[in-house]
Structures are given as structure tokens and as C-alpha cells.
Amino acid sequence: MTFSLRSALLLPLALAACNRSSTDQQDLNSLDAELTNGAVRDPAVAESLGSQIMVDPRLAQSSNTDAVRPPPRPDSGGVPPEGPLNTDPVDAKTLQRAPAPSNDCPECKTANGALTLGALAERQKTPDAGACARQIGYSAGWANRLPADLPLYPGARLTEAAGADRDGCRLRVVSFASAAPMQKMLDYYFTKARTAGYSAGHSTDGKQHVLGGVRGNDAYVVYVTARVGGGSDVDMVSNAGR
């Protein structure tokens, strides 16, 4: 609260005026007018009212030390660059070679334009794809619940994971990157799928490669693209998660 010298002078006068005569009140009004208009007869009082307030610069610099201040520069909004991918730990000698691809790739067209994992899952051909995709939830934990036969590639860097478990759904969808080259990634999932009793078809549109198959009502699709700078970017969909 600001309390001026003028207020300090007027307050006791105003309080005293409550118990005085009208003549005293007139004198008080006259003094009030002098203070207000600057016509103060007392030189000492006039000098006090007209003087500048003294400020200690040392104290001024320390004021508001705990106040919240804006940052020195605007937030750039930049995303920290990704670090290098983990070394690929899979021994290529343990893998079977994936078959040569077909150049007819309807699965490639299906995936084009799918901006989310949910949209990618909804476009699959399995009968429950649409219903299960509408229940999808996102969490990195879904990557740990992929089918045991078709796990996340060893050493991969998970980008995103989603899934659904209600109403009979066992949907799992993951995106990840790996230092493994595209052919090795295809060989890995081909070997895993064939060992687990799945069929395995391979197709490409020249840029994206798709490996997919079924085992009864269980199905999987693996989308693999060569990563700029080496390695692979992968999206995988399965309706047989743990």
C-alpha cells in the first residue's frame, strides 16, 4: 500500500476535525487546499512535498529477486537429435533368406497415408481389424506384449506402440528403428514366422517391403523401409499379442 507524506499530514487533521467546530473545519479545509494546490506557506513542508524520493540503488537491484522472469530468448521448439542406433546383435548366419519379393504390393498401398498406428491397424484385412483398431490405446508397454514368436527386433529403438485387449482383441502395433539393414530385417521376421508356423509372403513397391502371413486366425504384417544413413524403419501389426 502507498502512503504519501500528504496523506500522513491529512489523516490526523481529518480525525481531529470530527470533534471540532465549524470554524476549525474551515481552517482545516483551507489547509487541505494549500496542500492540494501546492500553496504551502511553511517552506520546510513545501520542500518535503516537492522533493524527489531517495532510492538506494543497491536495494533497488536486489528487489524482486524471487520474481518469475521471462526466458532470455524464445523457445526454439526444436527436438533434440536422436542418438546413434544400437549395434545390431543378431547373427545373420542364424537366419533364413526371405523369398524374392513380388512387385504387386497392395499392402504398400494400404499403408500409404496411414498417419497413426491405429489407422494402419484399421486397414488390415483381418476380420477384426476395424473393431479392434477403434479400441486402440497407446503405450510403450504394448511392445512387450507382442507375440512371443514375433518379438521386437533385438536392440531396436522403439518409436511408438499401441494395442487393444477388449472384446477378444489381441491387437499389437509397433514402430521401431534398427541398425539392421532392410534385407536382414526381412530375413529375421521371415525366419521367426516360418519357425512359428506362419505363412510368409513378400512384396514391394520398390521402396517399402512388406512381409506378412497367417496361422489359422492369427496374422501379422511387417512393413520395412531402408533408413536414411543405414538401418531400417519398421512398422509391425499382429492380431495375436500376449
C-alpha positions as CSV (number, residue, x, y, z in Angstrom):
1,M,0.0,0.0,0.0
2,T,1.4,3.5,-0.9
3,F,1.2,6.0,1.9
4,S,2.3,9.6,0.9
5,L,3.5,12.3,3.1
6,R,0.4,14.3,2.2
7,S,-1.8,11.5,3.5
8,A,0.3,11.3,6.7
9,L,-0.4,15.1,7.3
10,L,-4.1,14.9,6.4
11,L,-5.0,11.8,8.4
12,P,-4.6,13.2,12.0
13,L,-6.2,16.5,10.9
14,A,-9.2,14.7,9.5
15,L,-9.6,12.7,12.7
16,A,-9.4,15.7,14.8
17,A,-12.0,17.5,12.7
18,C,-14.7,15.2,13.8
19,N,-14.9,16.8,17.3
20,R,-14.2,20.5,16.4
21,S,-16.4,23.5,15.5
22,S,-17.3,24.7,12.0
23,T,-14.6,27.4,12.3
24,D,-12.0,24.8,12.9
25,Q,-13.4,22.8,10.0
26,Q,-13.0,25.9,7.7
27,D,-9.4,26.2,8.8
28,L,-8.8,22.6,8.1
29,N,-10.4,22.9,4.6
30,S,-8.1,25.9,3.9
31,L,-5.0,23.8,4.9
32,D,-6.2,21.0,2.8
33,A,-6.5,23.3,-0.2
34,E,-3.0,24.6,0.3
35,L,-1.6,21.1,0.4
36,T,-3.5,20.1,-2.7
37,N,-2.7,23.1,-4.8
38,G,0.9,23.3,-3.7
39,A,0.4,26.7,-2.0
40,V,2.0,25.7,1.3
41,R,3.2,28.6,3.5
42,D,5.7,26.6,5.5
43,P,8.9,26.3,3.4
44,A,10.0,23.1,5.2
45,V,6.7,21.3,4.4
46,A,6.7,22.6,0.8
47,E,10.3,21.3,0.2
48,S,9.4,17.9,1.7
49,L,6.3,17.6,-0.6
50,G,8.2,18.7,-3.7
51,S,11.4,16.7,-3.2
52,Q,12.2,13.5,-5.1
53,I,12.1,10.2,-3.3
54,M,15.5,8.9,-2.4
55,V,16.3,5.4,-3.6
56,D,19.2,3.2,-2.5
57,P,20.5,1.7,-5.9
58,R,21.9,-1.3,-4.0
59,L,18.5,-2.2,-2.6
60,A,16.8,-1.5,-5.9
61,Q,18.9,-4.0,-7.7
62,S,18.0,-6.7,-5.2
63,S,14.3,-6.1,-5.3
64,N,12.0,-8.9,-6.8
65,T,14.9,-11.4,-6.7
66,D,12.3,-14.2,-6.4
67,A,10.0,-12.9,-9.2
68,V,9.3,-15.2,-12.2
69,R,11.0,-13.7,-15.2
70,P,10.6,-14.5,-19.0
71,P,13.4,-16.5,-20.6
72,P,16.3,-14.6,-22.2
73,R,15.2,-15.8,-25.7
74,P,12.1,-17.5,-27.2
75,D,11.8,-21.3,-27.0
76,S,13.1,-22.7,-30.3
77,G,10.7,-25.7,-30.2
78,G,13.5,-27.8,-31.6
79,V,13.6,-31.6,-30.9
80,P,16.9,-32.9,-29.6
81,P,18.6,-35.0,-32.3
82,E,18.4,-38.8,-32.0
83,G,21.5,-40.6,-30.9
84,P,23.0,-43.4,-32.9
85,L,21.2,-46.7,-33.1
86,N,22.3,-49.7,-31.0
87,T,24.6,-52.1,-32.6
88,D,22.7,-55.0,-34.3
89,P,23.2,-58.1,-32.2
90,V,21.6,-60.7,-34.5
91,D,23.9,-63.2,-36.2
92,A,23.0,-63.3,-39.9
93,K,24.1,-66.9,-40.0
94,T,21.2,-67.9,-37.9
95,L,18.6,-66.6,-40.4
96,Q,16.9,-68.0,-43.4
97,R,16.7,-65.9,-46.5
98,A,13.4,-64.2,-47.2
99,P,12.0,-65.1,-50.7
100,A,12.3,-62.7,-53.5
101,P,9.5,-60.0,-53.5
102,S,6.6,-59.7,-55.8
103,N,6.3,-56.3,-57.4
104,D,2.5,-56.4,-56.9
105,C,2.1,-54.8,-53.4
106,P,-1.4,-54.0,-52.4
107,E,-0.3,-53.9,-48.8
108,C,2.0,-51.0,-49.7
109,K,-0.9,-49.0,-51.0
110,T,-2.9,-49.9,-47.9
111,A,-0.2,-48.5,-45.6
112,N,0.3,-45.3,-47.6
113,G,-1.4,-42.4,-45.9
114,A,-1.9,-44.1,-42.5
115,L,-0.7,-41.4,-40.2
116,T,-1.2,-43.3,-37.0
117,L,-0.7,-46.8,-35.7
118,G,-4.5,-47.0,-35.3
119,A,-5.1,-46.1,-38.9
120,L,-2.5,-48.7,-40.0
121,A,-4.2,-51.4,-37.9
122,E,-7.7,-50.5,-39.2
123,R,-6.6,-51.0,-42.8
124,Q,-5.5,-54.6,-42.3
125,K,-7.5,-57.4,-44.0
126,T,-8.2,-59.5,-40.8
127,P,-12.0,-59.6,-39.9
128,D,-11.5,-58.0,-36.5
129,A,-9.1,-55.2,-37.7
130,G,-11.6,-52.4,-37.8
131,A,-13.4,-53.2,-34.5
132,C,-10.1,-53.7,-32.6
133,A,-8.4,-50.6,-34.1
134,R,-11.3,-48.4,-32.7
135,Q,-10.3,-49.6,-29.1
136,I,-6.6,-49.0,-29.5
137,G,-4.6,-47.4,-26.7
138,Y,-1.0,-46.0,-26.9
139,S,1.8,-47.0,-24.5
140,A,5.3,-48.3,-24.9
141,G,4.3,-51.3,-22.8
142,W,2.4,-52.8,-25.7
143,A,5.8,-53.6,-27.3
144,N,6.5,-56.1,-24.5
145,R,3.2,-57.9,-25.4
146,L,3.9,-58.7,-29.0
147,P,3.5,-62.4,-29.8
148,A,6.4,-64.4,-28.3
149,D,7.0,-65.9,-31.8
150,L,7.3,-62.4,-33.4
151,P,9.0,-60.2,-30.8
152,L,10.5,-56.7,-31.2
153,Y,13.8,-56.9,-33.1
154,P,16.7,-57.2,-30.6
155,G,18.4,-53.9,-29.9
156,A,15.7,-51.9,-31.7
157,R,14.8,-48.4,-30.7
158,L,11.0,-48.3,-30.1
159,T,9.3,-45.2,-31.6
160,E,5.7,-45.9,-30.7
161,A,3.5,-48.8,-29.6
162,A,-0.2,-49.4,-29.3
163,G,-2.7,-52.2,-28.7
164,A,-6.2,-53.4,-27.7
165,D,-7.2,-56.3,-25.5
166,R,-11.0,-55.9,-25.0
167,D,-13.8,-57.9,-26.6
168,G,-11.5,-60.7,-27.8
169,C,-8.9,-58.3,-29.4
170,R,-5.2,-59.0,-29.1
171,L,-4.1,-56.3,-31.4
172,R,-0.5,-55.1,-31.2
173,V,1.1,-52.4,-33.4
174,V,4.6,-51.1,-33.1
175,S,7.0,-48.7,-34.9
176,F,10.8,-49.0,-34.4
177,A,14.2,-48.4,-35.9
178,S,17.1,-50.7,-36.1
179,A,20.7,-50.7,-37.3
180,A,19.9,-53.9,-39.1
181,P,19.7,-53.4,-42.9
182,M,16.4,-53.9,-44.7
183,Q,17.3,-57.4,-46.1
184,K,18.4,-58.7,-42.7
185,M,15.2,-57.4,-41.0
186,L,13.1,-59.2,-43.6
187,D,15.2,-62.4,-43.1
188,Y,14.8,-62.2,-39.3
189,Y,11.0,-62.0,-39.4
190,F,10.7,-64.5,-42.2
191,T,12.7,-67.0,-40.1
192,K,10.6,-66.2,-37.0
193,A,7.3,-66.5,-38.9
194,R,8.2,-69.8,-40.6
195,T,9.5,-71.3,-37.4
196,A,6.3,-70.5,-35.7
197,G,4.1,-72.0,-38.4
198,Y,3.0,-68.8,-40.2
199,S,2.9,-68.4,-43.9
200,A,5.2,-65.6,-45.3
201,G,4.7,-63.6,-48.4
202,H,7.0,-60.9,-49.5
203,S,6.1,-57.9,-51.8
204,T,7.4,-54.5,-52.6
205,D,6.6,-51.2,-54.4
206,G,10.3,-50.5,-54.9
207,K,10.7,-48.5,-51.7
208,Q,8.7,-50.3,-49.0
209,H,8.9,-54.0,-48.4
210,V,6.1,-56.0,-46.8
211,L,6.3,-59.4,-45.2
212,G,3.0,-60.9,-44.0
213,G,1.2,-64.2,-43.3
214,V,-1.3,-66.1,-41.3
215,R,-1.5,-69.1,-39.0
216,G,-5.2,-70.0,-38.6
217,N,-6.9,-66.9,-37.4
218,D,-3.6,-65.3,-36.3
219,A,-2.0,-62.8,-38.7
220,Y,1.0,-60.5,-38.9
221,V,2.3,-57.8,-41.3
222,V,5.8,-56.3,-41.2
223,Y,6.5,-53.1,-43.2
224,V,10.2,-52.4,-43.7
225,T,11.8,-49.3,-45.2
226,A,15.5,-48.5,-45.6
227,R,16.5,-45.9,-43.2
228,V,18.5,-42.8,-44.3
229,G,22.0,-43.2,-43.1
230,G,21.7,-47.0,-42.8
231,G,19.5,-49.4,-40.9
232,S,15.7,-49.9,-41.1
233,D,12.4,-48.3,-40.1
234,V,9.8,-50.9,-39.3
235,D,6.0,-51.0,-38.6
236,M,4.6,-54.3,-37.4
237,V,1.0,-55.3,-36.9
238,S,-0.2,-58.5,-35.2
239,N,-3.6,-59.7,-34.0
240,A,-2.1,-62.4,-31.8
241,G,-0.5,-60.5,-29.0
242,R,0.1,-61.9,-25.5
